[in-house]
């Protein structure tokens, strides 16, 4: 099943499927704020986001596969499983993206 995602989100998802950290970072604004409720941490800016990807995503090969998308309250909500080498895989996640000028400016990740 193919889901029609806004370009920045589609670019992030495609890069995540390759575990390409530089590609995953490219769609994010330099001042992005990410709340990862699964690990209980907040990341500000792409340098901190790089740390999240390099320490929490790539080592366990966590790949998110969108199954549903909707717009709600100015946010793009994307739901689906993440598969990888981590306990309980696959786990379902909800990603709440905020976009501005073709960039991801905020992201909330909920397990």
ABEGO torsion letter per residue (X at the ends): XBBBBBAAAAAAAAAAAAGBAAAAAAABBAABBBBBAAAGBBBBEAAAAAAAAAAAAAAAGBBBBBABBBBBGGBBBBBEBBBEBBBGOBBBBBBBBBBBGGBBABBBBBX
